[in-house]
Amino acid sequence: MPWDGDALAERMEEAFERQQAAADARAHRGTSTAEERQRSAAFESLRVSRSRIMTQLTLATKPAHRTMLERALKSINDQMAMDE
């Protein structure tokens, strides 16, 4: 699959976010509770799902598929907003 500017920018942003998350984890190593680690893992899972859906949305051509992806993206965004 050829790289376009948007996809490359998204990949770079994801890499930066992973680096920041790793740096935050190193800074807080040993100071988080099991509940905090679970919440962090759940948030990371939502972030990855959001990224995948956004990629699929850029490639989707059928209106019904786009609608389904948009609803899934809204749901994930709502969950992420509640967890912050």
N, C-alpha and C positions, 0 to 999 in steps of 0.2 A: 504494500500500500504506500503510495507516494506521500511525502510529508507536505502539508500545506502550512502556511504561516500560523493559522489558528491552532492546529493540532500541535505544532512545535511549541508554541507559547504555552499551551495547556500542559504539555509534558514538562516543560521547564518549571512552571509554577508548582506542579505536583512534586517534582524533585526538591524544590526549595522548601515546600511545606514538610516533606519527609525529613529533610535536614533539620529544620526547626524543631520538629517533634522529637527527633533523636536528641538534639541538644537540650531541650526541655527535660526529657526523660533522664539524661545524664545529670542535669543540675538538681533534679528532685529525687534521684535514686535513693531508695531506702526511707524516704519521708512520706510516701503516699500510703494510704490505707488500701485494703483489698477492694473496698467499694470505689475509691477513686480510680484505681487501675481498671476496674470493670467498666466504669463510665467512660474512661479514656479509650478503652478498646472498642466500646460500642460506638463512640463518636468517630473513631478512625474508620470503623466499618461503614458507617453512614457516609463518610467523606469519600471513601473508595467507590461505594455504590453510586453516589452522586456523580462522580467523575465518569464512571462507565456509562451512566444514563445520558450524560451530556454528550459524550462521544457518539453514542447510538443516535441521539436526537439530530446531530449534524448530518448523519448518513441516512436517516429515515426519509422515505419518499411517500409512503402511503399515509393518507390523512388519519386513518384509524390507529395506525401504529404510532404516529406522532402524538396523537391525543393521549394514548396510553402512557407514552414516555413522559409527556408533560405532566400528567397526573401523578406519576411516580416521583418525578422530580419535585413537584410541589409538596408531596407527602414527606419526602426526605428533608426538604428545606424546613418544613414545619417542625419535624422532629429535632433537627439540629438547633433550631431557634429555641425550642423548649429546654434543651439540654444545656444551653449556654448560661 
